[in-house]
Amino acid sequence: MKIIGLCGGSGSGKTTACAAMEALGARIIDTDRVYREICVAGSNCLADIAREFGRAAVAPDGGLDRRSLGAIVFSDAEARGRLNEIAHAHIRTETERRLAEYKSSGADAVVIDAPLLFESGFDRMCDITVGITAPRKLRIARITARDGISENDAGARIDSQITDEELIRLCGYIIENGEDKAAFLCRVRSFYRSAVGG
């Protein structure tokens, strides 16, 4: 089973890339989705986050208050580091469980979609790493349309994440995502077929 680590900043096109590879047979582990699933009310992950950040991290329904926590960590690198350390430990455990499950079911390939692939150490689980890059202006437009936030907030989010230059240095492969979606999908499919075969 081939394990592909996929990363890239917000608005770069990771979701589109994952969908294209899933259509070719890959199983997808979206670490952001895993995080949401393991941060439900009463979970060990949420208890650890609340222990570190207090009740501000917990929504009235008992789940994770992502907006409140985001306001704390986006502007504070030290706090963001503490949150990532807690979250990554829980996400890694669940990711390893799913990898074992997919391997036993005979999957040919699994894509681990992890924005913090290298920072979390998830890259060490992978056979191949691929980064998705896109022009900053295009990423800001995608983020504001998708999340309903201002251009300034979108820019601040991008600035808090890994740069394209770092992705190029760290990843085994880079796929550029510009204005032409069809061309991007073609590049993704070509990468996947060369990486996995078929």
HUVENPE-V119452 format. One record per residue. N is the residue number from 1. RES is the residue in three letters. PSI is psi in whole degrees, -180 to 180 (NA if undefined). Layout:
BEGIN
n = [N/N]
res = [RES/RES]
psi = [PSI/PSI]
END
This chain:
BEGIN
n = [1/2/3/4/5/6/7/8/9/10/11/12/13/14/15/16/17/18/19/20/21/22/23/24/25/26/27/28/29/30/31/32/33/34/35/36/37/38/39/40/41/42/43/44/45/46/47/48/49/50/51/52/53/54/55/56/57/58/59/60/61/62/63/64/65/66/67/68/69/70/71/72/73/74/75/76/77/78/79/80/81/82/83/84/85/86/87/88/89/90/91/92/93/94/95/96/97/98/99/100/101/102/103/104/105/106/107/108/109/110/111/112/113/114/115/116/117/118/119/120/121/122/123/124/125/126/127/128/129/130/131/132/133/134/135/136/137/138/139/140/141/142/143/144/145/146/147/148/149/150/151/152/153/154/155/156/157/158/159/160/161/162/163/164/165/166/167/168/169/170/171/172/173/174/175/176/177/178/179/180/181/182/183/184/185/186/187/188/189/190/191/192/193/194/195/196/197/198]
res = [MET/LYS/ILE/ILE/GLY/LEU/CYS/GLY/GLY/SER/GLY/SER/GLY/LYS/THR/THR/ALA/CYS/ALA/ALA/MET/GLU/ALA/LEU/GLY/ALA/ARG/ILE/ILE/ASP/THR/ASP/ARG/VAL/TYR/ARG/GLU/ILE/CYS/VAL/ALA/GLY/SER/ASN/CYS/LEU/ALA/ASP/ILE/ALA/ARG/GLU/PHE/GLY/ARG/ALA/ALA/VAL/ALA/PRO/ASP/GLY/GLY/LEU/ASP/ARG/ARG/SER/LEU/GLY/ALA/ILE/VAL/PHE/SER/ASP/ALA/GLU/ALA/ARG/GLY/ARG/LEU/ASN/GLU/ILE/ALA/HIS/ALA/HIS/ILE/ARG/THR/GLU/THR/GLU/ARG/ARG/LEU/ALA/GLU/TYR/LYS/SER/SER/GLY/ALA/ASP/ALA/VAL/VAL/ILE/ASP/ALA/PRO/LEU/LEU/PHE/GLU/SER/GLY/PHE/ASP/ARG/MET/CYS/ASP/ILE/THR/VAL/GLY/ILE/THR/ALA/PRO/ARG/LYS/LEU/ARG/ILE/ALA/ARG/ILE/THR/ALA/ARG/ASP/GLY/ILE/SER/GLU/ASN/ASP/ALA/GLY/ALA/ARG/ILE/ASP/SER/GLN/ILE/THR/ASP/GLU/GLU/LEU/ILE/ARG/LEU/CYS/GLY/TYR/ILE/ILE/GLU/ASN/GLY/GLU/ASP/LYS/ALA/ALA/PHE/LEU/CYS/ARG/VAL/ARG/SER/PHE/TYR/ARG/SER/ALA/VAL/GLY/GLY]
psi = [128/129/119/123/123/131/172/156/172/134/6/-27/22/-40/-43/-42/-43/-44/-40/-41/-34/-38/-23/3/-4/146/145/131/105/107/-27/-42/-41/-44/-46/-40/-31/2/31/165/132/-2/156/-38/-48/-37/-41/-39/-44/-35/-35/-41/-4/-173/-17/-24/-10/126/163/-29/1/-8/-172/132/88/-39/-46/-44/-40/-40/-32/-47/-24/-30/5/102/-36/-44/-40/-40/-40/-42/-46/-40/-44/-51/-44/-36/-44/-40/-40/-43/-46/-37/-43/-39/-44/-38/-44/-40/-45/-38/-44/-23/-2/22/141/-35/146/133/122/106/102/105/-34/48/-48/-40/-33/-14/3/-24/-27/-14/-14/149/-32/143/138/134/140/125/156/153/141/-46/-41/-40/-43/-43/-42/-44/-45/-39/-39/-43/-6/34/168/163/-37/-43/-38/-42/-40/-38/-46/-42/-21/-3/175/142/160/-36/-40/-40/-45/-37/-37/-34/148/-30/151/134/119/135/103/-147/-28/100/-40/-41/-39/-47/-38/-43/-40/-47/-40/-44/-49/-46/-38/-32/-39/-29/158/NA]
END
